[in-house]
Amino acid sequence: MHSLQDSAATYGAAAGSSASDTQTDACAGSLSRSPSAALFSPANMDAWQTGMQRISTLVAEQLDSVQQPFSGITPEALRPAFADLDLETPLENLEAGLEELKSLYLKDAVYFHHPRYIAHLNCPVVLPGVWAESLLGAINSSLDTWDQSAGGTLIEQRLIDWTTERLGLGPTADGIFTSGGTQSNLMALLLARDAVCEKLPNHPGNQTHGLPPEAGRLRIFASGISHFSLQKACALLGLGHSAVVPVAVDERRRMDPDALREALDKARAEGLIPMAVVATAGTTDFGSIDPLEAIGRECHARGIWFHVDGAYGGGLITSRRHGHWLKGTEMADSVTIDYHKTFFQPVSCSACVVRDRTQLRHVTYHADYLNPELQAREGTPDQVNKSLQTTRRFDALKLWLTLRLMGADALGDMLDCVIDLTREGHQLLETAPDIDVVQAPELSTLVFRFHDTSEETLSAEQWDALNREIRKRLSRSGEAIVAATKVSGRQYLKFTLLNPETTRDDIAAVVELIRQHGQALVKAHHLAVSTTAQASHAAALTDALVDTPAAKRRSHTTEAKESRHA
């Protein structure tokens, strides 16, 4: 039987000979035949650098060739390329792998940096964030315990402190980096739930004894256009979707404080327990910022947890011109903030922060093998003590390097730029006779639809179908990518502007594409009316607007997402 020392010596000898033979040409050979040459280690630095240089060249070549944000490929067209792939047989070398990726991914990727990608809350990313992504992937720190991250822990903690300072949450604030707004909202509502439940008489706490009988009476209040992650969180927390009480909004689609007071009073009268109020600082569809100060005062007066979902609008903490829009956030018990939206960071990079760090105890569990309680008493900063996750990437490094190389003001100026652009876009849309705009913008979204008021032969349902088809045709052409939503049950299109390099001319060009597709569909409608017999007129008309099951099968793009879909 070989001893442990014998095995180590054998492996070391093999690794040494492999390194000398393959470290400079590992990228050209099969890593499956020399596993030791595949490890990221000092012995393989030449291969790593060669591979990174080749990948950099590939990305540069690809971006140089991108003429529009999307190829327009459909799932049905791309799926066959994956059908016969043999994942059991490795490719011969890096070049073969990159060639395959070009075909399967890069050629048809959606490019957020393109100025005519104006669909969802996806931002172009700054160079420091991309550089940091490469670095953190190589070192591969895990930010759950000090002995896995060391300086990484302190970098993350300093950024949390910086964020809470900018939000004005006070000296007792703390928080943790998360995967995104959905996880941050889940964590905030978990803290709110457990904070409420531990105050109930004769209940020893959710962590050890589960939910109390009163859990079915817990309610969360949010505007009717708040993010769908609140419903998902309530389902995961054992409260159910119905625990979210929608509160009416005003003419600017902000939560109405009077309606909130009425909803809270009604809940109390019915024996329900207001667990939390969620104010949104930047709704997904309209960028609406709820009246944070008024809501905060109401929550404080009633002793209700006040959460601010600032996933979208949180970047305003860097804005020298619009930072005051977040006034009232300093009253929050918890805040969600997404750095991978309005801070221009690569996905994923987000945080959940709280005004009172002691509330983070609700997610703490001490494991003897990882974060024993003794370490916490000694002051070891194990981040897992305040996180829903255990293993976590060092995503904070991206924001750190960005702030150190660019500064917060530069990020704020970029956000201010897209806010200004959105107002220019609104002026353009508002003056177009065949465009129906819902409202003036708050942050950087515009909701509208093609609707020629001089055209009286189309029903409301047909205008809905026409706008859905416009979006599909834009996607299939790949010339521009726009989003969609519903307003009062009607179908609308949406621009989400997060690219400082998008111009007014880009917006005008996309509007013109929308108009061309819309006019072509109206023409098809008239043709159907004039050439189809009365008996089949309705079916032909609907088909012309691509609204029948058969027509839907011919259209391979995904339907517009419902309102509140991120």
C-alpha positions in Angstrom: 0.0 0.0 0.0 1.3 3.4 -0.9 1.8 5.9 1.9 0.4 9.4 1.7 3.9 10.7 1.3 4.5 8.3 -1.6 1.3 9.5 -3.4 2.3 13.2 -2.9 5.8 12.5 -4.2 4.4 10.7 -7.3 2.0 13.5 -8.0 4.7 16.1 -7.5 7.1 14.4 -9.9 4.3 14.1 -12.5 3.3 17.7 -12.1 6.9 18.8 -12.4 7.6 17.0 -15.6 4.2 18.1 -17.0 4.9 21.7 -16.2 8.2 21.7 -18.0 6.7 20.1 -21.0 3.4 21.7 -21.3 3.3 25.1 -19.5 4.0 27.1 -22.6 1.8 25.0 -25.0 -1.0 23.9 -22.7 -3.4 26.1 -24.7 -2.5 24.2 -27.9 -2.9 20.7 -26.3 -5.6 18.7 -24.7 -5.8 19.5 -21.0 -7.6 16.2 -20.5 -4.4 14.4 -21.1 -2.4 16.5 -18.6 -4.7 17.5 -15.7 -1.9 19.0 -13.8 -1.3 21.5 -16.6 -4.9 22.6 -16.2 -4.6 23.8 -12.7 -4.2 27.6 -12.0 -0.8 27.5 -10.3 2.6 29.1 -10.5 3.8 26.3 -12.7 1.2 27.1 -15.4 1.4 30.9 -15.5 2.7 31.0 -19.1 -0.3 28.9 -20.2 -2.7 31.1 -18.2 -1.3 34.3 -19.7 -1.4 32.9 -23.2 -5.0 31.8 -22.8 -6.0 35.2 -21.3 -4.4 37.0 -24.2 -6.2 34.8 -26.7 -9.5 35.4 -25.0 -8.9 39.1 -24.9 -8.2 39.0 -28.6 -11.3 37.0 -29.3 -13.5 39.5 -27.3 -11.9 42.5 -29.1 -12.5 40.9 -32.5 -16.1 40.0 -31.6 -16.9 43.5 -30.3 -15.3 45.0 -33.4 -17.6 43.0 -35.5 -20.8 43.8 -33.6 -23.0 46.1 -35.7 -26.3 45.7 -33.8 -27.3 44.5 -30.3 -28.6 41.1 -31.3 -28.4 38.7 -34.2 -32.1 38.0 -34.0 -31.7 34.3 -33.7 -34.7 32.3 -32.2 -34.5 29.5 -29.7 -35.6 27.0 -32.3 -32.9 28.1 -34.7 -30.1 27.8 -32.1 -31.2 24.8 -30.2 -30.2 22.2 -32.8 -26.5 23.3 -32.5 -26.5 22.0 -29.0 -28.4 18.7 -29.7 -25.4 16.6 -30.8 -22.7 18.0 -28.6 -20.8 15.3 -26.7 -19.9 16.7 -23.3 -18.2 13.4 -22.5 -15.4 14.1 -25.0 -13.2 17.1 -24.4 -12.1 19.3 -27.2 -8.5 19.1 -28.4 -7.3 22.6 -27.3 -8.3 26.1 -26.2 -8.6 27.2 -29.8 -11.2 24.6 -30.5 -13.0 25.6 -27.4 -13.1 29.2 -28.4 -14.2 28.5 -31.9 -17.1 26.5 -30.5 -18.0 29.3 -28.1 -18.0 31.8 -31.0 -20.5 29.7 -32.7 -22.7 28.7 -29.8 -22.6 31.9 -27.7 -20.7 35.0 -28.9 -22.1 35.2 -32.4 -25.7 35.4 -31.0 -25.1 37.0 -27.6 -27.1 40.1 -26.6 -24.7 43.0 -26.4 -25.6 45.4 -23.6 -22.9 47.9 -24.6 -24.6 48.6 -28.0 -26.4 52.0 -27.9 -29.6 50.5 -29.3 -29.9 47.9 -26.6 -32.6 49.8 -24.5 -34.7 47.0 -23.1 -34.1 45.9 -19.5 -32.1 47.0 -16.5 -28.8 45.9 -18.0 -26.0 48.4 -18.1 -22.8 48.6 -20.1 -19.9 47.9 -17.7 -16.9 49.9 -16.8 -13.3 48.6 -17.4 -12.3 48.5 -13.7 -15.2 46.1 -13.1 -14.1 43.9 -16.0 -10.5 43.8 -14.8 -11.6 43.0 -11.3 -13.8 40.2 -12.6 -10.7 38.5 -14.2 -8.7 39.0 -11.0 -11.3 37.6 -8.6 -12.0 34.6 -10.9 -8.3 33.7 -10.8 -7.7 34.0 -7.1 -11.2 32.6 -6.3 -11.6 33.9 -2.8 -14.7 32.8 -0.9 -16.1 35.7 1.2 -17.8 33.5 3.9 -15.0 33.4 6.5 -11.8 35.4 7.2 -9.6 32.4 6.7 -10.8 32.1 3.1 -10.5 35.7 2.1 -8.5 37.9 4.6 -8.2 41.3 2.9 -11.2 40.5 0.7 -13.4 40.6 3.8 -12.2 44.1 4.8 -12.7 45.4 1.2 -16.2 44.2 1.2 -16.9 45.6 4.7 -15.4 49.0 3.8 -17.7 49.1 0.7 -20.7 48.3 2.9 -19.7 51.1 5.3 -19.3 53.5 2.3 -22.8 52.6 1.0 -24.5 53.0 4.4 -22.7 56.3 4.9 -23.9 57.6 1.6 -27.4 56.4 2.4 -27.2 58.2 5.8 -28.2 55.1 7.8 -26.0 56.0 10.8 -23.1 54.4 12.7 -24.9 51.2 13.7 -25.6 50.2 10.1 -24.1 47.1 8.4 -24.9 44.7 5.5 -23.7 42.2 3.1 -23.1 41.7 -0.6 -25.7 39.6 -2.4 -26.4 38.1 -5.8 -28.9 40.7 -6.7 -32.1 42.6 -5.8 -34.2 39.5 -5.5 -31.9 38.0 -2.8 -31.6 41.4 -1.1 -35.3 41.8 -0.9 -35.7 38.3 0.4 -33.1 38.9 3.1 -34.7 42.2 4.1 -38.2 40.7 4.5 -36.7 37.7 6.4 -35.2 40.1 8.9 -38.5 42.0 9.1 -40.5 38.8 9.6 -38.2 37.5 12.4 -38.0 40.9 14.1 -41.8 41.1 14.2 -42.2 37.4 15.3 -39.7 37.6 18.1 -41.8 40.3 19.8 -44.9 38.1 19.8 -45.9 36.9 23.3 -44.9 33.3 24.1 -43.0 32.8 20.8 -39.3 31.9 21.3 -38.2 32.8 17.8 -38.5 31.6 14.2 -34.9 30.3 14.0 -35.4 27.5 16.5 -39.1 27.0 16.6 -40.4 27.9 13.2 -43.3 30.3 12.4 -45.8 31.1 15.0 -49.6 30.7 14.5 -49.9 34.4 13.9 -47.7 34.1 10.7 -50.8 33.9 8.6 -51.8 37.4 9.7 -48.5 39.0 8.6 -48.8 41.5 5.8 -46.3 43.5 3.6 -47.4 46.7 2.0 -46.0 47.9 -1.3 -47.2 49.9 -4.3 -49.1 48.0 -6.9 -46.2 48.3 -9.3 -43.5 47.1 -6.9 -41.0 44.4 -7.9 -42.3 40.8 -8.3 -39.5 39.6 -6.0 -41.6 40.6 -3.0 -44.2 38.0 -3.9 -41.4 35.4 -4.4 -39.9 36.3 -1.1 -43.2 35.9 0.7 -43.7 32.5 -0.8 -40.2 31.4 0.3 -40.8 32.8 3.8 -44.0 30.8 4.3 -46.3 33.8 4.1 -47.6 33.3 0.5 -48.2 35.8 -2.3 -51.4 37.1 -0.7 -49.3 38.5 2.2 -48.3 41.4 -0.1 -50.9 44.1 0.0 -50.9 46.4 -3.1 -51.2 50.1 -2.2 -52.6 52.5 -4.7 -50.3 54.9 -6.6 -50.7 58.6 -7.6 -50.7 60.1 -11.0 -46.8 59.7 -11.2 -47.1 56.1 -10.2 -45.6 56.6 -6.8 -47.1 55.0 -3.6 -49.9 57.2 -2.3 -49.2 57.9 1.5 -52.9 58.5 2.1 -53.7 55.1 0.5 -51.0 53.5 2.7 -52.5 54.9 5.9 -55.9 53.6 4.9 -54.5 50.2 4.0 -52.6 50.0 7.4 -55.7 51.1 9.3 -57.8 48.5 7.5 -55.3 45.7 8.2 -55.3 46.6 11.9 -59.1 46.6 12.0 -59.2 43.2 10.4 -56.8 41.8 13.0 -53.8 41.6 10.6 -50.2 42.4 11.5 -48.4 44.9 9.3 -44.9 43.3 9.1 -43.2 45.7 6.7 -43.8 48.5 4.2 -41.7 48.4 1.1 -41.0 51.7 -0.7 -39.5 51.5 -4.2 -36.8 53.9 -5.2 -37.1 53.3 -8.9 -39.9 51.0 -10.1 -38.9 48.6 -13.0 -41.4 50.0 -15.5 -41.6 53.7 -14.7 -38.5 54.5 -12.5 -41.0 55.9 -10.0 -39.5 56.9 -6.6 -42.1 56.5 -3.8 -42.3 59.5 -1.3 -39.7 58.0 1.0 -39.9 60.6 3.7 -43.7 60.4 4.1 -43.6 56.6 4.1 -40.7 56.5 6.6 -42.5 58.8 9.0 -45.6 56.6 8.8 -43.6 53.5 9.5 -41.7 55.1 12.4 -44.9 56.3 14.0 -46.5 52.9 13.9 -43.3 50.8 14.7 -43.4 49.0 11.3 -40.2 47.8 9.5 -39.4 50.2 6.6 -37.6 48.7 3.6 -36.5 50.6 0.6 -36.0 48.7 -2.6 -33.4 50.8 -4.3 -32.2 48.1 -6.7 -32.7 50.5 -9.6 -32.4 54.0 -8.1 -29.7 53.2 -5.6 -27.1 54.6 -7.9 -28.4 58.1 -7.1 -26.1 58.0 -4.0 -23.3 58.8 -6.5 -25.2 61.6 -8.3 -24.2 65.2 -7.5 -27.4 66.5 -9.2 -30.1 64.0 -8.3 -28.9 62.4 -5.0 -31.6 64.3 -3.1 -34.2 62.1 -4.8 -33.3 59.5 -2.2 -34.0 61.7 0.8 -35.9 59.6 3.3 -33.9 56.5 2.7 -31.9 57.3 5.9 -35.1 56.4 7.8 -35.1 52.9 6.4 -34.6 49.7 8.5 -33.2 48.0 5.4 -32.2 48.9 1.8 -31.7 46.9 -1.4 -29.1 48.3 -3.7 -27.8 46.9 -7.0 -24.4 48.0 -8.1 -24.8 46.0 -11.4 -27.5 48.4 -12.5 -26.8 52.1 -12.0 -23.2 51.7 -10.8 -22.3 50.1 -14.2 -20.8 46.9 -12.7 -20.7 43.4 -14.2 -23.3 41.0 -12.9 -23.5 40.1 -10.1 -22.9 42.9 -7.6 -25.6 43.9 -5.1 -26.1 44.4 -1.4 -28.7 44.4 1.4 -27.9 46.9 4.2 -29.6 47.5 7.5 -29.7 50.5 9.9 -29.3 48.3 13.0 -26.6 45.7 12.6 -28.0 43.6 15.4 -30.9 42.6 13.2 -28.5 40.5 11.1 -28.6 38.0 14.0 -31.7 36.5 12.3 -29.5 35.0 9.6 -26.7 33.8 11.9 -25.9 30.2 12.5 -22.6 29.0 14.0 -21.0 25.9 12.6 -18.1 24.4 14.6 -16.2 23.6 11.4 -16.6 27.0 9.8 -17.6 29.9 12.0 -17.7 28.8 15.6 -19.3 31.2 18.1 -15.9 31.5 19.8 -14.5 33.2 16.7 -17.3 35.7 16.7 -16.7 36.5 20.4 -13.0 37.0 19.6 -13.9 39.5 16.9 -13.1 37.4 13.7 -15.1 39.1 10.9 -16.7 36.0 9.3 -19.1 37.4 6.8 -21.2 34.2 6.7 -22.6 35.3 10.1 -24.7 37.9 8.3 -25.4 36.3 5.0 -28.0 34.0 3.5 -25.2 32.4 1.4 -22.2 30.5 2.6 -19.8 30.4 -0.3 -19.8 33.9 -2.0 -17.8 35.3 -4.8 -15.6 38.4 -4.1 -18.0 40.6 -6.2 -17.1 43.6 -4.0 -13.7 43.8 -5.7 -15.4 45.1 -8.9 -16.9 48.1 -7.1 -13.8 48.6 -5.1 -11.5 48.9 -8.1 -14.0 51.1 -9.9 -14.2 53.6 -7.0 -10.4 53.5 -6.6 -9.7 54.2 -10.3 -12.8 56.3 -11.3 -14.3 57.7 -8.2 -18.0 58.0 -7.2 -18.5 61.3 -9.0 -17.7 59.7 -12.4 -20.3 57.0 -11.8 -22.8 59.7 -10.8 -22.1 61.7 -13.9 -22.8 58.6 -16.1 -26.1 58.1 -14.4 -27.0 61.8 -14.7 -26.2 61.5 -18.4 -28.8 58.8 -19.0 -31.3 60.7 -16.9 -30.8 63.7 -19.2 -31.0 61.5 -22.3 -34.3 60.0 -21.0 -35.9 63.5 -20.9 -34.7 64.2 -24.4 -36.3 60.9 -25.5 -39.6 61.8 -23.8 -39.7 65.0 -25.7 -39.1 63.1 -28.9 -41.9 60.6 -28.2 -44.3 63.2 -26.9 -44.2 65.2 -30.1 -44.7 62.1 -32.4 -48.4 62.0 -33.6 -48.4 58.2 -33.7 -46.8 57.5 -30.3 -48.8 57.3 -27.1 -46.6 58.0 -24.1 -47.8 57.0 -20.6 -46.1 59.7 -18.5 -43.0 61.8 -18.1 -40.0 59.9 -16.9 -38.7 59.7 -13.3 -35.4 57.9 -13.7 -34.4 56.4 -17.1 -37.4 54.5 -18.5 -40.0 55.5 -21.1 -43.3 53.6 -21.5 -45.2 54.1 -24.7 -46.8 52.4 -27.7 -47.4 52.9 -31.4 -50.9 54.1 -31.8 -52.0 56.1 -34.8 -55.1 58.0 -33.6 -56.2 58.6 -37.2 -56.6 54.9 -37.7 -60.1 54.0 -36.4 -60.6 50.5 -37.7 -58.4 48.7 -35.2 -59.8 47.6 -31.8 -57.9 48.0 -28.5 -57.0 44.3 -28.6 -55.7 44.6 -32.1 -53.5 47.6 -31.1 -52.2 45.4 -28.3 -51.4 42.6 -30.8 -49.8 45.1 -33.2 -47.4 46.4 -30.5 -46.5 42.9 -29.4 -45.6 42.1 -33.0 -43.6 45.3 -33.4 -41.3 44.2 -30.5 -41.0 40.7 -32.0 -40.0 42.1 -35.4 -37.4 44.3 -33.8 -35.9 41.4 -31.9 -35.9 39.2 -35.0 -34.1 41.8 -37.0 -31.7 42.5 -34.2 -31.5 46.1 -35.1 -32.7 47.2 -31.6 -33.9 45.5 -28.4 -36.7 47.1 -26.5 -38.8 45.8 -23.6 -42.5 45.6 -23.1 -45.0 45.8 -20.3 -48.7 46.2 -19.6 -50.4 49.4 -18.4 -54.1 49.0 -17.3 -54.2 45.8 -19.2 -53.0 47.3 -22.5 -49.8 46.3 -24.2 -47.0 48.9 -24.2 -43.3 49.1 -25.3 -40.6 50.3 -23.0 -37.2 51.9 -23.3 -34.8 51.4 -20.4 -31.9 53.8 -20.9 -28.7 52.9 -19.0 -26.0 53.5 -21.6 -24.2 56.9 -21.5 -23.2 56.3 -25.2 -26.8 56.1 -26.4 -27.7 59.3 -28.1 -30.9 61.1 -29.1 -30.3 60.0 -32.6 -30.2 56.4 -31.5 -33.6 56.8 -29.8 -35.0 58.6 -32.9 -33.7 55.7 -35.1 -35.4 53.1 -32.9 -38.6 55.0 -32.9 -38.5 55.2 -36.6 -38.0 51.4 -36.8 -41.1 51.0 -34.5 -43.1 53.3 -36.8 -42.1 51.4 -39.9 -43.1 48.1 -38.5 -46.3 49.6 -37.1 -47.3 51.1 -40.4 -46.5 47.8 -42.2 -48.8 46.0 -39.8 -51.6 48.6 -40.3 -51.2 48.2 -44.0 -51.6 44.4 -43.6 -54.7 45.0 -41.7 -56.2 47.1 -44.4 -55.2 44.5 -47.0 -57.0 41.8 -44.9 -60.1 43.9 -44.8 -60.2 44.5 -48.5 -59.4 41.0 -49.7 -61.0 38.7 -47.2 -64.6 37.6 -47.4 -66.8 38.8 -44.5 -67.2 35.3 -43.2 -63.4 34.9 -42.6 -62.6 38.5 -42.1 -62.1 38.3 -38.3 -59.7 35.3 -38.6 -57.7 36.9 -41.4 -57.5 40.2 -39.5 -56.2 38.6 -36.4 -53.7 36.5 -38.4 -52.5 39.7 -40.0 -51.7 41.0 -36.5 -50.0 37.7 -35.6 -52.4 36.8 -32.8 -53.6 33.3 -33.7 -52.2 30.1 -32.3 -50.9 29.2 -35.7 -49.2 32.6 -36.1 -47.8 32.3 -32.7 -46.2 29.0 -33.6 -44.6 30.8 -36.5 -43.2 33.5 -34.2 -40.3 32.1 -32.2 -39.5 35.1 -30.0 -40.5 35.3 -26.4 -43.7 37.2 -25.4 -43.2 40.5 -23.7 -42.8 40.1 -20.0 -45.6 41.2 -17.7 -45.4 44.3 -15.7 -42.9 44.3 -12.7 -40.7 41.7 -14.5 -37.1 42.8 -14.1 
